[in-house]
Amino acid sequence: MTTAEATQLTAATSVTSKPASDETFYFRCVCIILGIIGTAANGLILYALVASKQHKKHVLIVNQNAFDLFSSVSLIVTYAVKISDIPMVGTLGYWVCMILHSEKLIWFGHS
């Protein structure tokens, strides 16, 4: 194998990184829309329970809706940050990556 052939093979098999595909972008948009719907639904249920003064009788429902509300809001924040493509540099980039890009904030409400 000559040097020219090796260069040609290397150039043919090289992989370049590309930005997120359209499917990934649309998936993230759908996640944000589902987060908005979840936030509205859970917020409405919590409001109805507090307004009707039933929140003291149905503590389990209130707690579950509060956790779901937190998860829905964190879903919106996480996927909005993923769409905005913030550069991960420095201390702020480290924490954004650790909390938001790893989706730990979403699952924190379910533990």
N, CA, C and O atoms as CSV, one atom per row, in Angstrom:
chain,resi,resn,atom,element,x,y,z
A,1,MET,N,N,0.856,-1.165,0.000
A,1,MET,CA,C,0.000,0.000,0.000
A,1,MET,C,C,0.900,1.225,0.000
A,1,MET,O,O,1.789,1.361,0.840
A,2,THR,N,N,0.659,2.091,-0.933
A,2,THR,CA,C,1.472,3.300,-1.026
A,2,THR,C,C,0.885,4.384,-0.151
A,2,THR,O,O,-0.214,4.236,0.384
A,3,THR,N,N,1.611,5.462,-0.010
A,3,THR,CA,C,1.166,6.578,0.819
A,3,THR,C,C,-0.099,7.221,0.253
A,3,THR,O,O,-0.976,7.637,1.010
A,4,ALA,N,N,-0.192,7.303,-1.053
A,4,ALA,CA,C,-1.373,7.900,-1.684
A,4,ALA,C,C,-2.622,7.072,-1.394
A,4,ALA,O,O,-3.689,7.633,-1.146
A,5,GLU,N,N,-2.500,5.744,-1.421
A,5,GLU,CA,C,-3.646,4.885,-1.126
A,5,GLU,C,C,-4.062,5.003,0.336
A,5,GLU,O,O,-5.253,5.029,0.647
A,6,ALA,N,N,-3.085,5.074,1.226
A,6,ALA,CA,C,-3.380,5.200,2.650
A,6,ALA,C,C,-4.079,6.526,2.935
A,6,ALA,O,O,-5.004,6.575,3.746
A,7,THR,N,N,-3.653,7.588,2.285
A,7,THR,CA,C,-4.299,8.879,2.470
A,7,THR,C,C,-5.721,8.847,1.947
A,7,THR,O,O,-6.628,9.409,2.560
A,8,GLN,N,N,-5.917,8.193,0.818
A,8,GLN,CA,C,-7.247,8.097,0.234
A,8,GLN,C,C,-8.172,7.278,1.136
A,8,GLN,O,O,-9.332,7.652,1.313
A,9,LEU,N,N,-7.701,6.190,1.701
A,9,LEU,CA,C,-8.513,5.374,2.595
A,9,LEU,C,C,-8.847,6.139,3.871
A,9,LEU,O,O,-9.975,6.075,4.359
A,10,THR,N,N,-7.884,6.851,4.401
A,10,THR,CA,C,-8.120,7.617,5.624
A,10,THR,C,C,-9.139,8.713,5.372
A,10,THR,O,O,-10.014,8.945,6.206
A,11,ALA,N,N,-9.042,9.372,4.265
A,11,ALA,CA,C,-9.987,10.441,3.964
A,11,ALA,C,C,-11.384,9.888,3.741
A,11,ALA,O,O,-12.365,10.554,4.071
A,12,ALA,N,N,-11.497,8.707,3.200
A,12,ALA,CA,C,-12.815,8.129,2.920
A,12,ALA,C,C,-13.506,7.649,4.184
A,12,ALA,O,O,-14.736,7.630,4.234
A,13,THR,N,N,-12.754,7.261,5.210
A,13,THR,CA,C,-13.363,6.721,6.415
A,13,THR,C,C,-13.404,7.715,7.560
A,13,THR,O,O,-13.820,7.351,8.660
A,14,SER,N,N,-12.992,8.944,7.348
A,14,SER,CA,C,-13.008,9.901,8.443
A,14,SER,C,C,-14.443,10.319,8.740
A,14,SER,O,O,-15.277,10.411,7.839
A,15,VAL,N,N,-14.713,10.566,9.999
A,15,VAL,CA,C,-16.048,10.945,10.437
A,15,VAL,C,C,-15.974,12.351,10.988
A,15,VAL,O,O,-15.151,12.647,11.854
A,16,THR,N,N,-16.818,13.198,10.493
A,16,THR,CA,C,-16.857,14.566,10.998
A,16,THR,C,C,-18.093,14.719,11.871
A,16,THR,O,O,-19.134,14.118,11.603
A,17,SER,N,N,-17.969,15.527,12.915
A,17,SER,CA,C,-19.126,15.749,13.779
A,17,SER,C,C,-20.033,16.776,13.122
A,17,SER,O,O,-19.567,17.747,12.525
A,18,LYS,N,N,-21.313,16.550,13.240
A,18,LYS,CA,C,-22.283,17.470,12.668
A,18,LYS,C,C,-23.204,17.943,13.777
A,18,LYS,O,O,-23.319,17.287,14.813
A,19,PRO,N,N,-23.854,19.065,13.570
A,19,PRO,CA,C,-24.790,19.523,14.599
A,19,PRO,C,C,-25.955,18.555,14.745
A,19,PRO,O,O,-26.134,17.645,13.936
A,20,ALA,N,N,-26.737,18.768,15.786
A,20,ALA,CA,C,-27.870,17.876,16.056
A,20,ALA,C,C,-28.786,17.807,14.843
A,20,ALA,O,O,-29.036,18.810,14.175
A,21,SER,N,N,-29.269,16.631,14.578
A,21,SER,CA,C,-30.123,16.421,13.412
A,21,SER,C,C,-31.504,17.026,13.640
A,21,SER,O,O,-31.848,17.441,14.747
A,22,ASP,N,N,-32.280,17.065,12.564
A,22,ASP,CA,C,-33.630,17.611,12.655
A,22,ASP,C,C,-34.509,16.784,13.582
A,22,ASP,O,O,-35.351,17.330,14.295
A,23,GLU,N,N,-34.313,15.459,13.575
A,23,GLU,CA,C,-35.122,14.605,14.442
A,23,GLU,C,C,-34.861,14.924,15.914
A,23,GLU,O,O,-35.791,14.957,16.721
A,24,THR,N,N,-33.607,15.157,16.257
A,24,THR,CA,C,-33.259,15.500,17.639
A,24,THR,C,C,-33.887,16.831,18.031
A,24,THR,O,O,-34.414,16.975,19.134
A,25,PHE,N,N,-33.829,17.794,17.132
A,25,PHE,CA,C,-34.420,19.100,17.409
A,25,PHE,C,C,-35.925,18.982,17.630
A,25,PHE,O,O,-36.459,19.556,18.579
A,26,TYR,N,N,-36.615,18.238,16.755
A,26,TYR,CA,C,-38.058,18.085,16.891
A,26,TYR,C,C,-38.423,17.293,18.142
A,26,TYR,O,O,-39.436,17.579,18.781
A,27,PHE,N,N,-37.604,16.298,18.499
A,27,PHE,CA,C,-37.837,15.549,19.735
A,27,PHE,C,C,-37.747,16.481,20.937
A,27,PHE,O,O,-38.572,16.406,21.848
A,28,ARG,N,N,-36.752,17.356,20.942
A,28,ARG,CA,C,-36.591,18.298,22.052
A,28,ARG,C,C,-37.752,19.280,22.103
A,28,ARG,O,O,-38.197,19.655,23.188
A,29,CYS,N,N,-38.243,19.697,20.954
A,29,CYS,CA,C,-39.406,20.595,20.924
A,29,CYS,C,C,-40.647,19.894,21.476
A,29,CYS,O,O,-41.426,20.499,22.213
A,30,VAL,N,N,-40.831,18.629,21.125
A,30,VAL,CA,C,-41.970,17.868,21.646
A,30,VAL,C,C,-41.850,17.715,23.161
A,30,VAL,O,O,-42.852,17.801,23.871
A,31,CYS,N,N,-40.644,17.492,23.659
A,31,CYS,CA,C,-40.446,17.390,25.112
A,31,CYS,C,C,-40.808,18.695,25.803
A,31,CYS,O,O,-41.397,18.678,26.884
A,32,ILE,N,N,-40.466,19.823,25.200
A,32,ILE,CA,C,-40.818,21.115,25.783
A,32,ILE,C,C,-42.330,21.292,25.776
A,32,ILE,O,O,-42.897,21.771,26.759
A,33,ILE,N,N,-42.991,20.916,24.689
A,33,ILE,CA,C,-44.456,21.031,24.611
A,33,ILE,C,C,-45.118,20.142,25.655
A,33,ILE,O,O,-46.071,20.563,26.310
A,34,LEU,N,N,-44.620,18.906,25.819
A,34,LEU,CA,C,-45.172,18.019,26.853
A,34,LEU,C,C,-44.931,18.580,28.256
A,34,LEU,O,O,-45.777,18.434,29.138
A,35,GLY,N,N,-43.788,19.216,28.461
A,35,GLY,CA,C,-43.518,19.859,29.742
A,35,GLY,C,C,-44.476,20.997,30.019
A,35,GLY,O,O,-44.915,21.178,31.155
A,36,ILE,N,N,-44.808,21.774,28.983
A,36,ILE,CA,C,-45.761,22.874,29.144
A,36,ILE,C,C,-47.152,22.339,29.470
A,36,ILE,O,O,-47.841,22.872,30.339
A,37,ILE,N,N,-47.556,21.290,28.772
A,37,ILE,CA,C,-48.867,20.679,29.046
A,37,ILE,C,C,-48.907,20.103,30.457
A,37,ILE,O,O,-49.896,20.273,31.170
A,38,GLY,N,N,-47.831,19.418,30.868
A,38,GLY,CA,C,-47.764,18.856,32.218
A,38,GLY,C,C,-47.770,19.929,33.290
A,38,GLY,O,O,-48.405,19.769,34.332
A,39,THR,N,N,-47.067,21.022,33.038
A,39,THR,CA,C,-47.054,22.128,33.994
A,39,THR,C,C,-48.439,22.733,34.143
A,39,THR,O,O,-48.889,23.004,35.256
A,40,ALA,N,N,-49.112,22.942,33.021
A,40,ALA,CA,C,-50.461,23.519,33.077
A,40,ALA,C,C,-51.440,22.579,33.789
A,40,ALA,O,O,-52.232,23.020,34.622
A,41,ALA,N,N,-51.384,21.305,33.463
A,41,ALA,CA,C,-52.323,20.347,34.069
A,41,ALA,C,C,-52.088,20.201,35.567
A,41,ALA,O,O,-53.035,20.246,36.352
A,42,ASN,N,N,-50.846,20.029,35.961
A,42,ASN,CA,C,-50.560,19.857,37.389
A,42,ASN,C,C,-50.800,21.143,38.168
A,42,ASN,O,O,-51.264,21.107,39.308
A,43,GLY,N,N,-50.488,22.266,37.561
A,43,GLY,CA,C,-50.765,23.542,38.217
A,43,GLY,C,C,-52.258,23.758,38.407
A,43,GLY,O,O,-52.691,24.267,39.441
A,44,LEU,N,N,-53.048,23.370,37.406
A,44,LEU,CA,C,-54.500,23.512,37.496
A,44,LEU,C,C,-55.074,22.612,38.590
A,44,LEU,O,O,-55.958,23.029,39.338
A,45,ILE,N,N,-54.578,21.395,38.684
A,45,ILE,CA,C,-55.064,20.475,39.725
A,45,ILE,C,C,-54.699,20.990,41.112
A,45,ILE,O,O,-55.523,20.958,42.026
A,46,LEU,N,N,-53.469,21.462,41.266
A,46,LEU,CA,C,-53.073,22.013,42.561
A,46,LEU,C,C,-53.898,23.241,42.920
A,46,LEU,O,O,-54.314,23.410,44.066
A,47,TYR,N,N,-54.128,24.095,41.929
A,47,TYR,CA,C,-54.952,25.280,42.179
A,47,TYR,C,C,-56.372,24.880,42.594
A,47,TYR,O,O,-56.932,25.449,43.531
A,48,ALA,N,N,-56.946,23.904,41.896
A,48,ALA,CA,C,-58.311,23.473,42.216
A,48,ALA,C,C,-58.390,22.881,43.623
A,48,ALA,O,O,-59.353,23.126,44.349
A,49,LEU,N,N,-57.379,22.106,44.004
A,49,LEU,CA,C,-57.387,21.517,45.349
A,49,LEU,C,C,-57.261,22.589,46.431
A,49,LEU,O,O,-57.929,22.516,47.463
A,50,VAL,N,N,-56.410,23.576,46.196
A,50,VAL,CA,C,-56.237,24.633,47.197
A,50,VAL,C,C,-57.455,25.548,47.230
A,50,VAL,O,O,-57.899,25.945,48.307
A,51,ALA,N,N,-58.001,25.887,46.060
A,51,ALA,CA,C,-59.165,26.782,46.007
A,51,ALA,C,C,-60.397,26.152,46.647
A,51,ALA,O,O,-61.200,26.850,47.266
A,52,SER,N,N,-60.551,24.838,46.501
A,52,SER,CA,C,-61.716,24.159,47.094
A,52,SER,C,C,-61.447,23.711,48.531
A,52,SER,O,O,-62.297,23.076,49.156
A,53,LYS,N,N,-60.285,24.036,49.044
A,53,LYS,CA,C,-59.875,23.684,50.407
A,53,LYS,C,C,-59.878,22.179,50.642
A,53,LYS,O,O,-60.159,21.715,51.747
A,54,GLN,N,N,-59.561,21.419,49.590
A,54,GLN,CA,C,-59.483,19.959,49.688
A,54,GLN,C,C,-58.040,19.473,49.830
A,54,GLN,O,O,-57.799,18.271,49.943
A,55,HIS,N,N,-57.081,20.398,49.825
A,55,HIS,CA,C,-55.679,19.997,49.858
A,55,HIS,C,C,-55.282,19.341,51.176
A,55,HIS,O,O,-54.302,18.596,51.208
A,56,LYS,N,N,-55.993,19.587,52.240
A,56,LYS,CA,C,-55.669,18.944,53.514
A,56,LYS,C,C,-56.224,17.523,53.585
A,56,LYS,O,O,-55.687,16.687,54.311
A,57,LYS,N,N,-57.289,17.242,52.842
A,57,LYS,CA,C,-57.877,15.907,52.815
A,57,LYS,C,C,-57.117,14.967,51.889
A,57,LYS,O,O,-57.012,13.771,52.163
A,58,HIS,N,N,-56.589,15.500,50.800
A,58,HIS,CA,C,-55.947,14.690,49.759
A,58,HIS,C,C,-54.458,15.015,49.679
A,58,HIS,O,O,-53.972,15.521,48.668
A,59,VAL,N,N,-53.761,14.719,50.741
A,59,VAL,CA,C,-52.339,15.055,50.829
A,59,VAL,C,C,-51.518,14.283,49.805
A,59,VAL,O,O,-50.585,14.837,49.224
A,60,LEU,N,N,-51.843,13.032,49.576
A,60,LEU,CA,C,-51.104,12.220,48.611
A,60,LEU,C,C,-51.232,12.791,47.199
A,60,LEU,O,O,-50.250,12.846,46.460
A,61,ILE,N,N,-52.428,13.212,46.829
A,61,ILE,CA,C,-52.636,13.793,45.497
A,61,ILE,C,C,-51.878,15.112,45.374
A,61,ILE,O,O,-51.284,15.388,44.331
A,62,VAL,N,N,-51.891,15.917,46.414
A,62,VAL,CA,C,-51.173,17.191,46.390
A,62,VAL,C,C,-49.673,16.953,46.248
A,62,VAL,O,O,-49.011,17.612,45.446
A,63,ASN,N,N,-49.137,16.013,47.023
A,63,ASN,CA,C,-47.704,15.733,46.941
A,63,ASN,C,C,-47.308,15.190,45.570
A,63,ASN,O,O,-46.288,15.597,45.015
A,64,GLN,N,N,-48.093,14.291,45.031
A,64,GLN,CA,C,-47.785,13.724,43.716
A,64,GLN,C,C,-47.837,14.796,42.633
A,64,GLN,O,O,-46.985,14.823,41.746
A,65,ASN,N,N,-48.824,15.671,42.699
A,65,ASN,CA,C,-48.922,16.744,41.713
A,65,ASN,C,C,-47.804,17.762,41.878
A,65,ASN,O,O,-47.345,18.338,40.891
A,66,ALA,N,N,-47.360,17.991,43.100
A,66,ALA,CA,C,-46.235,18.906,43.305
A,66,ALA,C,C,-44.958,18.331,42.696
A,66,ALA,O,O,-44.193,19.057,42.060
A,67,PHE,N,N,-44.722,17.027,42.888
A,67,PHE,CA,C,-43.554,16.390,42.268
A,67,PHE,C,C,-43.650,16.408,40.744
A,67,PHE,O,O,-42.663,16.671,40.056
A,68,ASP,N,N,-44.845,16.127,40.222
A,68,ASP,CA,C,-45.033,16.153,38.773
A,68,ASP,C,C,-44.871,17.565,38.215
A,68,ASP,O,O,-44.335,17.741,37.121
A,69,LEU,N,N,-45.327,18.562,38.951
A,69,LEU,CA,C,-45.149,19.954,38.526
A,69,LEU,C,C,-43.671,20.311,38.464
A,69,LEU,O,O,-43.228,20.946,37.507
A,70,PHE,N,N,-42.906,19.913,39.470
A,70,PHE,CA,C,-41.464,20.163,39.468
A,70,PHE,C,C,-40.800,19.459,38.291
A,70,PHE,O,O,-39.948,20.042,37.621
A,71,SER,N,N,-41.178,18.228,38.038
A,71,SER,CA,C,-40.586,17.481,36.923
A,71,SER,C,C,-40.948,18.101,35.580
A,71,SER,O,O,-40.115,18.137,34.675
A,72,SER,N,N,-42.157,18.582,35.438
A,72,SER,CA,C,-42.565,19.211,34.184
A,72,SER,C,C,-41.811,20.515,33.944
A,72,SER,O,O,-41.385,20.786,32.821
A,73,VAL,N,N,-41.647,21.312,34.977
A,73,VAL,CA,C,-40.890,22.557,34.835
A,73,VAL,C,C,-39.419,22.258,34.531
A,73,VAL,O,O,-38.812,22.917,33.687
A,74,SER,N,N,-38.857,21.277,35.212
A,74,SER,CA,C,-37.459,20.942,34.945
A,74,SER,C,C,-37.282,20.317,33.562
A,74,SER,O,O,-36.212,20.446,32.966
A,75,LEU,N,N,-38.307,19.645,33.041
A,75,LEU,CA,C,-38.263,19.135,31.664
A,75,LEU,C,C,-38.182,20.287,30.672
A,75,LEU,O,O,-37.418,20.230,29.708
A,76,ILE,N,N,-38.965,21.326,30.906
A,76,ILE,CA,C,-38.920,22.508,30.042
A,76,ILE,C,C,-37.540,23.151,30.089
A,76,ILE,O,O,-36.959,23.461,29.049
A,77,VAL,N,N,-37.018,23.350,31.291
A,77,VAL,CA,C,-35.716,24.008,31.447
A,77,VAL,C,C,-34.612,23.175,30.812
A,77,VAL,O,O,-33.766,23.713,30.098
A,78,THR,N,N,-34.609,21.878,31.060
A,78,THR,CA,C,-33.552,21.007,30.544
A,78,THR,C,C,-33.514,21.008,29.028
A,78,THR,O,O,-32.446,21.170,28.436
A,79,TYR,N,N,-34.654,20.830,28.395
A,79,TYR,CA,C,-34.657,20.751,26.938
A,79,TYR,C,C,-34.521,22.119,26.283
A,79,TYR,O,O,-34.060,22.204,25.144
A,80,ALA,N,N,-34.908,23.190,26.965
A,80,ALA,CA,C,-34.651,24.533,26.437
A,80,ALA,C,C,-33.149,24.816,26.430
A,80,ALA,O,O,-32.636,25.434,25.497
A,81,VAL,N,N,-32.452,24.369,27.461
A,81,VAL,CA,C,-30.993,24.543,27.508
A,81,VAL,C,C,-30.324,23.687,26.438
A,81,VAL,O,O,-29.354,24.118,25.816
A,82,LYS,N,N,-30.839,22.470,26.220
A,82,LYS,CA,C,-30.270,21.608,25.181
A,82,LYS,C,C,-30.467,22.206,23.789
A,82,LYS,O,O,-29.583,22.085,22.941
A,83,ILE,N,N,-31.591,22.837,23.544
A,83,ILE,CA,C,-31.830,23.464,22.242
A,83,ILE,C,C,-30.949,24.689,22.064
A,83,ILE,O,O,-30.472,24.952,20.960
A,84,SER,N,N,-30.727,25.446,23.140
A,84,SER,CA,C,-29.948,26.680,23.023
A,84,SER,C,C,-28.468,26.425,22.786
A,84,SER,O,O,-27.755,27.335,22.362
A,85,ASP,N,N,-27.984,25.217,23.048
A,85,ASP,CA,C,-26.606,24.823,22.756
A,85,ASP,C,C,-25.593,25.741,23.430
A,85,ASP,O,O,-24.771,26.368,22.762
A,86,ILE,N,N,-25.656,25.814,24.744
A,86,ILE,CA,C,-24.738,26.624,25.532
A,86,ILE,C,C,-23.364,25.963,25.527
A,86,ILE,O,O,-23.271,24.753,25.730
A,87,PRO,N,N,-22.291,26.728,25.302
A,87,PRO,CA,C,-20.955,26.116,25.343
A,87,PRO,C,C,-20.597,25.675,26.767
A,87,PRO,O,O,-20.849,26.397,27.732
A,88,MET,N,N,-20.020,24.507,26.879
A,88,MET,CA,C,-19.685,23.938,28.185
A,88,MET,C,C,-18.238,24.266,28.544
A,88,MET,O,O,-17.349,23.426,28.407
A,89,VAL,N,N,-18.015,25.478,28.998
A,89,VAL,CA,C,-16.675,25.893,29.406
A,89,VAL,C,C,-16.740,26.449,30.821
A,89,VAL,O,O,-17.715,27.091,31.213
A,90,GLY,N,N,-15.703,26.194,31.560
A,90,GLY,CA,C,-15.588,26.728,32.906
A,90,GLY,C,C,-16.482,26.033,33.909
A,90,GLY,O,O,-17.032,24.961,33.654
A,91,THR,N,N,-16.610,26.670,35.046
A,91,THR,CA,C,-17.396,26.111,36.136
A,91,THR,C,C,-18.883,26.077,35.791
A,91,THR,O,O,-19.567,25.096,36.083
A,92,LEU,N,N,-19.380,27.139,35.176
A,92,LEU,CA,C,-20.793,27.167,34.796
A,92,LEU,C,C,-21.110,26.064,33.793
A,92,LEU,O,O,-22.140,25.400,33.913
A,93,GLY,N,N,-20.256,25.862,32.826
A,93,GLY,CA,C,-20.454,24.796,31.851
A,93,GLY,C,C,-20.442,23.428,32.489
A,93,GLY,O,O,-21.201,22.542,32.095
A,94,TYR,N,N,-19.580,23.254,33.475
A,94,TYR,CA,C,-19.523,21.975,34.189
A,94,TYR,C,C,-20.849,21.690,34.884
A,94,TYR,O,O,-21.382,20.585,34.775
A,95,TRP,N,N,-21.385,22.675,35.597
A,95,TRP,CA,C,-22.621,22.454,36.336
A,95,TRP,C,C,-23.829,22.344,35.419
A,95,TRP,O,O,-24.750,21.578,35.701
A,96,VAL,N,N,-23.838,23.095,34.331
A,96,VAL,CA,C,-24.922,22.950,33.355
A,96,VAL,C,C,-24.908,21.540,32.778
A,96,VAL,O,O,-25.962,20.929,32.602
A,97,CYS,N,N,-23.732,21.030,32.485
A,97,CYS,CA,C,-23.612,19.679,31.947
A,97,CYS,C,C,-24.029,18.641,32.984
A,97,CYS,O,O,-24.757,17.700,32.667
A,98,MET,N,N,-23.573,18.808,34.213
A,98,MET,CA,C,-23.857,17.822,35.262
A,98,MET,C,C,-25.334,17.780,35.646
A,98,MET,O,O,-25.858,16.708,35.947
A,99,ILE,N,N,-26.008,18.919,35.641
A,99,ILE,CA,C,-27.388,18.960,36.133
A,99,ILE,C,C,-28.400,18.925,35.000
A,99,ILE,O,O,-29.378,18.181,35.065
A,100,LEU,N,N,-28.177,19.721,33.965
A,100,LEU,CA,C,-29.191,19.835,32.919
A,100,LEU,C,C,-28.988,18.858,31.773
A,100,LEU,O,O,-29.933,18.175,31.380
A,101,HIS,N,N,-27.791,18.775,31.232
A,101,HIS,CA,C,-27.581,17.881,30.090
A,101,HIS,C,C,-27.676,16.406,30.481
A,101,HIS,O,O,-28.025,15.568,29.649
A,102,SER,N,N,-27.375,16.088,31.716
A,102,SER,CA,C,-27.499,14.697,32.151
A,102,SER,C,C,-28.930,14.354,32.576
A,102,SER,O,O,-29.224,13.201,32.893
A,103,GLU,N,N,-29.810,15.344,32.584
A,103,GLU,CA,C,-31.223,15.200,32.944
A,103,GLU,C,C,-31.438,14.783,34.396
A,103,GLU,O,O,-32.485,14.228,34.729
A,104,LYS,N,N,-30.468,15.041,35.256
A,104,LYS,CA,C,-30.617,14.709,36.677
A,104,LYS,C,C,-31.668,15.576,37.344
A,104,LYS,O,O,-32.326,15.137,38.287
A,105,LEU,N,N,-31.832,16.793,36.871
A,105,LEU,CA,C,-32.821,17.693,37.467
A,105,LEU,C,C,-34.238,17.140,37.284
A,105,LEU,O,O,-35.076,17.263,38.177
A,106,ILE,N,N,-34.496,16.538,36.134
A,106,ILE,CA,C,-35.817,15.964,35.877
A,106,ILE,C,C,-36.095,14.816,36.841
A,106,ILE,O,O,-37.184,14.728,37.410
A,107,TRP,N,N,-35.126,13.951,37.022
A,107,TRP,CA,C,-35.319,12.752,37.849
A,107,TRP,C,C,-35.221,13.055,39.342
A,107,TRP,O,O,-35.595,12.222,40.167
A,108,PHE,N,N,-34.729,14.224,39.692
A,108,PHE,CA,C,-34.641,14.601,41.101
A,108,PHE,C,C,-36.031,14.657,41.738
A,108,PHE,O,O,-36.180,14.328,42.915
A,109,GLY,N,N,-37.038,15.065,40.986
A,109,GLY,CA,C,-38.402,15.140,41.503
A,109,GLY,C,C,-39.062,13.794,41.687
A,109,GLY,O,O,-40.094,13.701,42.352
A,110,HIS,N,N,-38.488,12.739,41.112
A,110,HIS,CA,C,-39.081,11.407,41.209
A,110,HIS,C,C,-38.411,10.529,42.261
A,110,HIS,O,O,-38.788,9.371,42.439
A,111,SER,N,N,-37.437,11.068,42.945
A,111,SER,CA,C,-36.736,10.210,43.918
A,111,SER,C,C,-37.376,10.230,45.282
A,111,SER,O,O,-36.899,9.560,46.197
